[in-house]
């Protein structure tokens, strides 16, 4: 796969918009995602023991080894950049801190762990880069299907080197949506299921695939028209946010505001049905 093509950047006259830096970060993210994907495939095929961080939040050695591989490759090129990861480790923070570092790499080494454990090939590596808390680079990679989504701010979104765009679906009743359930859904399911029921009767369908990052990638390439979910963390959405935005889509919180990265809830769509989704969530 040609990294030059995937991470190609457009000229920009704004001196503060460091396209050379963004291109380099994109290339490092792509290499890191591919390397981590090799780790995941090895354990996916042979099986792996499972531990639980909470009753419904599993983790495996594949999560940890994938993360370790990613962080090592990032630090080799960008030793001063902050890394924020899902899994706790000495080299990686698990809690975001606003504005602490100019550049932060936000990493989910295995998004879709439950799918991974059960042999369902709907999981991915997700790597996003924030510049002062704003997404500027995103990479999402499914090592089973070999689908590689990438985006650089101001350049566009690509799937395996080909430019992709969000769908043109203009009305909610003609849309296909995707969502996810937070780990805390047990015992607090009323709101989650209420929203699901409301969208089921207002759309052509709702799917639940088990990986927020891939859900957003599929919004970006037009497979789905919109996505909503609550209980999210920055590593779930950092890459997907820029991937959807650069494909022509829109990303907000449930109120339609720009507080989704650290706000735990998100709507991502093709833009045309975005307000309709937000209205349903707030009805």
C-alpha positions as CSV (number, residue, x, y, z in Angstrom):
1,X,0.0,0.0,0.0
2,X,1.4,3.4,-1.0
3,X,1.7,5.6,2.0
4,X,2.7,8.6,-0.1
5,X,-0.7,8.3,-1.9
6,X,-2.7,7.7,1.3
7,X,-1.0,10.5,3.3
8,X,-0.7,12.9,0.4
9,X,-1.3,16.5,1.5
10,X,-2.5,19.6,-0.3
11,X,-0.6,22.9,-0.4
12,X,-1.7,25.4,2.2
13,X,-0.6,29.0,2.5
14,X,-1.4,29.2,6.2
15,X,2.0,29.1,7.9
16,X,0.5,27.8,11.2
17,X,-1.0,24.8,9.4
18,X,1.9,22.4,9.4
19,X,1.0,20.1,6.6
20,X,4.5,18.5,6.5
21,X,4.1,17.6,10.2
22,X,0.6,16.2,9.6
23,X,1.8,14.1,6.7
24,X,4.5,12.6,8.8
25,X,2.1,11.9,11.6
26,X,-0.3,10.2,9.2
27,X,2.5,8.0,7.9
28,X,3.6,7.0,11.4
29,X,-0.1,6.3,12.3
30,X,-0.5,4.1,9.3
31,X,2.6,2.1,9.9
32,X,1.7,1.8,13.6
33,X,-1.9,0.6,12.8
34,X,-0.6,-2.0,10.4
35,X,2.0,-3.3,12.9
36,X,-0.7,-3.4,15.6
37,X,-3.0,-5.2,13.2
38,X,-0.5,-8.0,12.8
39,X,-0.5,-8.5,16.5
40,X,-4.3,-8.7,16.6
41,X,-4.5,-11.1,13.7
42,X,-2.1,-13.5,15.4
43,X,-4.2,-13.7,18.6
44,X,-7.5,-13.5,16.7
45,X,-6.7,-16.7,14.9
46,X,-5.4,-18.7,17.9
47,X,-7.6,-17.4,20.7
48,X,-6.6,-15.5,23.8
49,X,-7.4,-15.6,27.6
50,X,-9.8,-12.8,28.7
51,X,-9.7,-10.6,31.8
52,X,-12.4,-8.1,32.9
53,X,-11.7,-4.5,33.9
54,X,-15.4,-4.4,35.0
55,X,-18.2,-6.9,34.7
56,X,-18.9,-6.0,31.0
57,X,-15.6,-4.5,29.9
58,X,-13.1,-7.2,28.8
59,X,-9.4,-6.9,28.0
60,X,-6.9,-9.3,26.5
61,X,-3.1,-9.5,26.0
62,X,-3.8,-8.6,22.4
63,X,-5.1,-5.2,23.6
64,X,-1.9,-4.6,25.6
65,X,0.6,-5.8,23.0
66,X,-1.1,-3.9,20.3
67,X,-1.0,-0.7,22.4
68,X,2.7,-1.3,23.3
69,X,3.6,-1.7,19.6
70,X,1.8,1.5,18.6
71,X,3.2,3.7,21.4
72,X,6.8,2.5,20.8
73,X,6.5,3.5,17.1
74,X,5.0,6.8,17.9
75,X,7.6,7.7,20.5
76,X,10.4,6.8,18.1
77,X,9.3,9.6,15.8
78,X,7.6,12.0,18.3
79,X,9.1,11.5,21.7
80,X,7.6,14.7,23.1
81,X,4.1,14.1,22.1
82,X,1.5,12.9,24.6
83,X,-0.1,9.5,24.2
84,X,-3.6,8.8,25.6
85,X,-4.7,5.2,25.5
86,X,-7.5,2.9,26.6
87,X,-5.3,0.5,28.5
88,X,-3.3,1.6,31.5
89,X,0.5,1.6,31.1
90,X,3.6,3.5,32.2
91,X,4.0,5.2,28.8
92,X,0.4,6.1,28.2
93,X,-2.2,8.2,30.0
94,X,-5.7,6.9,30.3
95,X,-7.3,10.2,31.3
96,X,-7.3,13.2,28.8
97,X,-6.1,16.5,30.1
98,X,-7.2,19.5,28.1
99,X,-4.4,21.6,26.6
100,X,-1.6,19.9,28.4
101,X,0.3,19.0,25.2
102,X,0.3,20.7,21.8
103,X,0.0,17.2,20.1
104,X,-1.7,14.2,21.7
105,X,-2.0,10.8,20.1
106,X,-5.3,9.1,21.2
107,X,-5.1,5.4,20.8
108,X,-7.6,2.5,20.9
109,X,-5.4,-0.6,20.3
110,X,-8.4,-2.9,19.9
111,X,-11.8,-1.3,19.4
112,X,-14.4,-4.1,19.4
113,X,-12.8,-6.4,22.0
114,X,-16.0,-8.3,22.6
115,X,-16.3,-9.1,18.9
116,X,-12.6,-10.0,18.8
117,X,-13.0,-12.5,21.7
118,X,-16.0,-14.2,20.0
119,X,-14.3,-14.5,16.6
120,X,-16.3,-11.8,14.9
121,X,-14.2,-9.9,12.5
122,X,-15.7,-6.5,13.3
123,X,-12.8,-4.8,15.3
124,X,-10.0,-2.4,14.5
125,X,-7.1,-0.3,15.6
126,X,-7.9,3.4,16.0
127,X,-5.3,6.1,16.1
128,X,-6.2,9.8,16.2
129,X,-3.9,12.9,16.6
130,X,-5.1,16.0,18.3
131,X,-3.5,19.4,17.9
132,X,-4.5,21.5,20.9
133,X,-7.5,19.2,21.3
134,X,-8.6,19.5,17.7
135,X,-8.5,16.3,15.5
136,X,-6.0,16.7,12.7
137,X,-5.1,13.1,11.7
138,X,-7.0,9.8,11.9
139,X,-6.4,6.2,11.0
140,X,-8.7,3.3,11.5
141,X,-7.6,-0.2,10.4
142,X,-9.5,-3.5,10.3
143,X,-6.7,-6.2,9.9
144,X,-9.2,-8.9,9.0
145,X,-10.8,-7.1,6.0
146,X,-7.6,-5.1,5.4
147,X,-9.7,-1.9,5.3
148,X,-7.6,1.1,6.1
149,X,-9.3,4.5,6.6
150,X,-7.2,7.6,6.9
151,X,-7.8,11.4,7.0
152,X,-5.6,14.5,7.3
153,X,-7.1,17.9,8.1
154,X,-7.9,19.8,5.0
155,X,-7.1,16.9,2.7
156,X,-10.0,14.5,2.7
157,X,-10.7,10.9,3.8
158,X,-9.4,7.8,2.1
159,X,-10.2,4.1,2.2
160,X,-7.3,2.0,1.0
161,X,-6.0,5.0,-1.0
162,X,-9.2,6.0,-2.6
163,X,-11.1,9.1,-1.7
164,X,-14.4,8.5,0.0
165,X,-17.4,10.7,0.9
166,X,-20.4,10.6,3.1
167,X,-23.8,9.6,1.6
168,X,-26.3,11.9,0.0
169,X,-29.3,10.6,1.9
170,X,-31.4,13.7,2.6
171,X,-34.2,12.4,4.9
172,X,-34.2,10.4,8.1
173,X,-36.9,8.0,6.9
174,X,-34.6,6.9,4.0
175,X,-31.5,6.5,6.2
176,X,-29.6,3.6,7.6
177,X,-28.1,4.3,11.0
178,X,-25.6,2.6,13.3
179,X,-25.2,2.8,17.1
180,X,-23.6,1.2,20.1
181,X,-24.4,0.5,23.7
182,X,-22.3,1.7,26.5
183,X,-20.9,-0.8,29.1
184,X,-23.1,0.7,31.7
185,X,-26.3,-0.1,29.7
186,X,-27.3,-2.8,32.2
187,X,-29.4,-1.2,34.9
188,X,-29.5,2.1,33.0
189,X,-31.0,0.9,29.7
190,X,-34.2,3.0,29.6
191,X,-32.7,6.0,27.8
192,X,-30.5,3.9,25.5
193,X,-33.4,1.6,24.4
194,X,-35.8,4.6,24.1
195,X,-33.5,6.2,21.6
196,X,-33.1,2.9,19.7
197,X,-36.8,2.4,19.5
198,X,-37.4,6.0,18.3
199,X,-34.9,5.6,15.4
200,X,-36.1,2.1,14.4
201,X,-39.6,3.5,13.6
202,X,-38.2,6.6,11.8
203,X,-35.5,5.1,9.6
204,X,-35.0,2.2,7.1
205,X,-33.0,0.5,9.8
206,X,-30.6,0.6,12.7
207,X,-27.5,-1.6,13.1
208,X,-25.3,-2.4,16.1
209,X,-21.9,-3.7,15.0
210,X,-19.8,-3.4,18.2
211,X,-17.0,-0.9,17.2
212,X,-17.6,2.8,17.4
213,X,-14.5,3.6,15.4
214,X,-15.6,1.3,12.5
215,X,-19.2,2.7,12.7
216,X,-17.8,6.2,12.1
217,X,-15.6,5.0,9.3
218,X,-18.6,3.5,7.6
219,X,-20.5,6.8,8.0
220,X,-17.5,8.5,6.3
221,X,-17.6,6.2,3.2
222,X,-21.4,6.3,2.9
223,X,-22.3,2.8,4.1
224,X,-24.3,4.3,7.0
225,X,-25.9,7.7,7.0
226,X,-25.5,8.4,10.6
227,X,-24.3,7.2,14.0
228,X,-25.1,8.0,17.6
229,X,-23.8,6.7,20.9
230,X,-23.2,7.7,24.5
231,X,-20.7,6.5,27.1
232,X,-17.8,7.1,24.7
233,X,-14.2,7.9,25.5
234,X,-11.7,10.0,23.4
235,X,-10.0,6.9,22.1
236,X,-13.3,5.6,20.7
237,X,-13.8,8.7,18.5
238,X,-10.6,10.7,18.0
239,X,-9.8,9.1,14.7
240,X,-13.3,8.7,13.5
241,X,-14.1,12.4,14.1
242,X,-11.6,13.7,11.5
243,X,-12.4,10.8,9.2
244,X,-16.1,11.7,9.1
245,X,-15.4,15.5,8.9
246,X,-13.0,15.2,6.1
247,X,-15.4,13.0,4.1
248,X,-17.9,15.9,4.2
249,X,-19.8,14.8,7.3
250,X,-20.8,16.5,10.6
251,X,-19.9,15.6,14.2
252,X,-21.5,17.0,17.3
253,X,-22.7,16.0,20.8
254,X,-26.3,15.3,21.4
255,X,-27.0,19.0,21.8
256,X,-25.6,19.7,18.4
257,X,-22.5,21.4,19.9
258,X,-18.8,20.9,19.6
259,X,-18.3,19.1,22.9
260,X,-18.1,15.5,21.6
261,X,-14.4,14.7,22.1
262,X,-14.5,14.8,25.9
263,X,-18.3,14.9,26.4
264,X,-19.0,11.2,26.3
265,X,-21.8,11.4,23.6
266,X,-21.7,11.8,19.9
267,X,-23.7,12.2,16.7
268,X,-21.9,11.7,13.4
269,X,-23.7,11.9,10.1
270,X,-23.6,12.9,6.5
271,X,-24.7,16.3,7.6
272,X,-28.0,16.3,5.7
273,X,-29.9,14.3,8.4
274,X,-27.8,15.6,11.3
275,X,-30.4,18.0,12.7
276,X,-33.1,15.3,12.4
277,X,-31.0,12.9,14.5
278,X,-30.4,15.5,17.1
279,X,-34.1,16.4,17.3
280,X,-35.0,12.7,17.9
281,X,-32.4,12.4,20.7
282,X,-33.8,15.5,22.4
283,X,-37.5,14.7,21.9
